[in-house]
Amino acid sequence: MEFSQLVDYLRNYDGPKIRLMEVCGSHTHAISEHGIRDILSPNIELLSGPGCPVCVTPTAYVDKLIELSLINGTTVVTFGDLLRVPGSKESLNEAKGRGGSVEMVYSPMDVLDLAKRHPDRNFVFAAVGFETTAPIYTLLLDNVLSKGLKNIQILTALKTMPGAIGFLCENGANIDGFIAPGHVSAVTGAQYFDELASKYKIPFAVSGFAAKELIIAIYGLIQMVLNKDYSVKNFYTSVVDNEKNPIIEKQLAKYFEPADVAWRGMGIIENSGLILKEEYAQFDAGSIGLDVDNKKNKACRCGDILMGKAKPEDCPLFKKACSPMTPQGACMVSEEGSCFNAWRR
């Protein structure tokens, strides 16, 4: 079938209503950037799930970073998005305004230079992310150990996708098919989602990020739904293999182990995160037990939106009290957040 025919099919589809969810923040951004929703039939509903790492980080984690930034001799090091994520009372940016020590960087490796230049300070890197970014933190720890640096720690909020997807399937998300996270799949392999597809009788389509790649994957996923093909199909073969990368798997197993961790709006999900092994506890800045998720604004529906139970437009704060300049929840902060991308449309 020609590509133009795929577009026509998606635009004119008049079969049973189908609800699809992407669980990759980069997919959320790409779908918005390419205007994919604008060409879909009203009978094809595309929802954004818990694929933005900043969006699923609980408030207790932000509060801990703020607490650390206010300790004399300690500097919190983070990516830019996390600076504006609301904690239970304030954001890191606001804490910085009242004296907190916070540095924004573009790579975790930047903290190595900071630590060498300021040996009298302790630096805590905010290690947030999914399977895609977790390997980077193992390389950071490799460097810390090889260079003998004693003034670097990490505060982990590392999540793994299968636990969250299983949680959605068991808690009323009512999703017919998942666009599997492309970046995660590049690390884990497409087979990573086989067990979920089989257990919950739901198809997965691994997709790239270009408009054409997304259209092809969405068309393929719809055919899988209609044909009751509960498997995982890889539409991103130029980047994603079927099996895990054994080198990355070994590197992760060196430093991290699975754990029950908290997701914003969803609570604690069993075996859905990675924490440092006990032998590397000296590098942990206090990651265990950061489970509280007290919203700064109780009306925020970020949790329901991440679970596919609501759209950004359903939130009473959307485009009112909540905007990218005044975010009331994490989904409005990151460029990968569902509320941010809905606000731009």
Backbone hydrogen bonds, N-H to C=O, Kabsch-Sander energy under -0.5 kcal/mol:
donor,donor_aa,acceptor,acceptor_aa,energy
5,Q,2,E,-0.6
6,L,2,E,-1.6
7,V,3,F,-2.1
8,D,4,S,-2.1
9,Y,5,Q,-2.4
10,L,6,L,-2.4
11,R,7,V,-2.3
12,N,8,D,-2.3
13,Y,9,Y,-0.9
18,I,43,N,-2.9
20,L,18,I,-0.6
20,L,45,E,-3.2
21,M,177,G,-2.0
22,E,47,L,-2.2
23,V,179,I,-1.6
25,G,51,G,-2.3
28,T,24,C,-2.2
29,H,25,G,-2.2
30,A,26,S,-2.5
31,I,27,H,-3.3
32,S,28,T,-1.7
33,E,29,H,-2.9
34,H,30,A,-2.7
35,G,32,S,-0.8
36,I,31,I,-2.1
38,D,35,G,-0.8
39,I,36,I,-1.5
40,L,37,R,-1.1
41,S,10,L,-2.3
44,I,41,S,-2.3
45,E,18,I,-3.1
45,E,43,N,-0.6
46,L,44,I,-0.5
47,L,20,L,-3.1
47,L,45,E,-0.6
49,G,22,E,-2.9
49,G,47,L,-0.5
51,G,49,G,-2.1
56,V,52,C,-1.4
57,T,54,V,-0.9
60,A,292,V,-2.2
61,Y,58,P,-0.9
62,V,58,P,-1.2
63,D,59,T,-2.9
64,K,60,A,-2.0
65,L,61,Y,-2.1
66,I,62,V,-2.3
67,E,63,D,-2.4
68,L,64,K,-2.5
69,S,65,L,-2.4
70,L,66,I,-1.1
70,L,67,E,-0.5
71,I,68,L,-1.6
74,T,71,I,-2.0
75,T,122,N,-2.7
76,V,101,S,-2.6
77,V,124,V,-3.1
78,T,103,E,-2.4
82,L,79,F,-0.5
83,L,80,G,-1.4
84,R,81,D,-1.2
85,V,82,L,-0.7
87,G,90,E,-1.9
93,N,83,L,-2.5
95,A,91,S,-2.2
96,K,92,L,-2.6
97,G,93,N,-1.8
98,R,94,E,-0.7
98,R,95,A,-0.8
99,G,96,K,-1.7
100,G,95,A,-2.6
101,S,69,S,-2.6
102,V,100,G,-0.8
103,E,76,V,-3.0
105,V,78,T,-2.4
110,D,107,S,-1.7
111,V,108,P,-1.6
112,L,109,M,-1.4
113,D,109,M,-0.7
114,L,110,D,-1.6
115,A,111,V,-2.5
116,K,112,L,-1.9
117,R,113,D,-2.3
118,H,114,L,-1.6
121,R,118,H,-1.9
122,N,73,G,-2.9
123,F,151,N,-3.0
124,V,75,T,-2.7
125,F,123,F,-0.6
125,F,153,Q,-2.7
126,A,77,V,-2.6
127,A,125,F,-1.2
127,A,155,L,-1.6
128,V,126,A,-1.6
129,G,157,A,-1.4
133,T,130,F,-0.7
134,A,130,F,-2.0
136,I,133,T,-1.1
137,Y,133,T,-1.0
137,Y,134,A,-0.7
138,T,134,A,-1.1
139,L,135,P,-1.6
140,L,136,I,-1.9
141,L,137,Y,-2.2
142,D,138,T,-2.2
143,N,139,L,-2.1
144,V,140,L,-2.4
145,L,141,L,-2.5
146,S,142,D,-2.5
147,K,143,N,-2.3
148,G,144,V,-0.6
148,G,145,L,-0.6
149,L,144,V,-1.9
153,Q,123,F,-2.6
154,I,283,F,-3.3
155,L,125,F,-2.6
156,T,154,I,-0.6
157,A,127,A,-2.8
158,L,274,L,-0.6
159,K,129,G,-2.9
160,T,272,S,-2.7
164,A,160,T,-0.8
165,I,161,M,-2.4
166,G,162,P,-2.6
167,F,163,G,-2.0
168,L,164,A,-2.3
169,C,165,I,-2.2
170,E,166,G,-1.6
171,N,167,F,-0.7
171,N,168,L,-1.0
173,A,168,L,-1.8
176,D,19,R,-3.0
177,G,19,R,-1.1
178,F,203,P,-2.5
179,I,21,M,-2.7
180,A,178,F,-1.0
180,A,205,A,-1.3
185,S,181,P,-2.4
186,A,182,G,-1.5
187,V,183,H,-0.7
187,V,184,V,-1.3
188,T,184,V,-2.7
189,G,185,S,-2.6
190,A,241,D,-2.4
191,Q,242,N,-2.6
192,Y,189,G,-1.4
193,F,190,A,-1.8
194,D,191,Q,-1.8
197,A,193,F,-2.2
198,S,194,D,-2.3
199,K,195,E,-2.7
200,Y,196,L,-2.5
201,K,197,A,-0.7
202,I,197,A,-1.4
204,F,231,S,-2.5
205,A,178,F,-2.3
206,V,233,K,-2.8
207,S,180,A,-1.0
214,L,210,A,-2.4
215,I,211,A,-2.4
216,I,212,K,-2.3
217,A,213,E,-2.2
218,I,214,L,-2.7
219,Y,215,I,-2.5
220,G,216,I,-2.5
221,L,217,A,-2.5
222,I,218,I,-2.3
223,Q,219,Y,-2.0
224,M,220,G,-1.8
225,V,221,L,-2.4
226,L,222,I,-2.6
227,N,223,Q,-2.0
228,K,225,V,-1.2
229,D,224,M,-2.9
230,Y,228,K,-1.1
231,S,229,D,-1.8
233,K,204,F,-2.6
235,F,206,V,-2.2
235,F,233,K,-0.8
239,V,236,Y,-1.8
240,V,236,Y,-3.0
245,N,187,V,-1.5
249,E,245,N,-2.4
250,K,246,P,-2.1
251,Q,247,I,-2.0
252,L,248,I,-2.6
253,A,249,E,-2.1
254,K,250,K,-1.1
255,Y,251,Q,-0.9
255,Y,252,L,-0.7
256,F,252,L,-3.0
257,E,275,I,-2.3
259,A,273,G,-1.7
261,V,259,A,-0.5
261,V,269,I,-1.5
263,W,267,G,-2.5
264,R,56,V,-2.8
266,M,263,W,-2.0
267,G,263,W,-1.8
269,I,261,V,-2.7
272,S,259,A,-0.7
272,S,269,I,-1.3
273,G,259,A,-1.6
274,L,158,L,-1.8
275,I,257,E,-2.4
277,K,255,Y,-2.9
280,Y,277,K,-1.9
281,A,278,E,-1.8
283,F,280,Y,-2.0
284,D,281,A,-1.8
285,A,154,I,-2.3
285,A,283,F,-0.5
290,L,287,S,-1.1
291,D,289,G,-1.8
295,K,293,D,-0.7
297,N,328,Q,-0.6
298,K,296,K,-0.5
300,C,297,N,-2.0
305,I,301,R,-2.2
306,L,302,C,-2.5
307,M,303,G,-1.2
308,G,305,I,-1.3
309,K,304,D,-2.4
310,A,304,D,-1.0
314,D,311,K,-2.2
315,C,311,K,-0.5
315,C,312,P,-1.6
318,F,315,C,-1.2
319,K,322,C,-1.6
320,K,317,L,-2.3
322,C,317,L,-2.7
323,S,321,A,-0.6
323,S,326,T,-0.5
326,T,323,S,-0.6
332,M,329,G,-1.5
333,V,330,A,-1.6
334,S,330,A,-1.0
337,G,334,S,-1.5
340,F,331,C,-2.0
341,N,337,G,-2.1
342,A,338,S,-2.1
343,W,339,C,-2.4
344,R,340,F,-1.4
345,R,341,N,-0.9
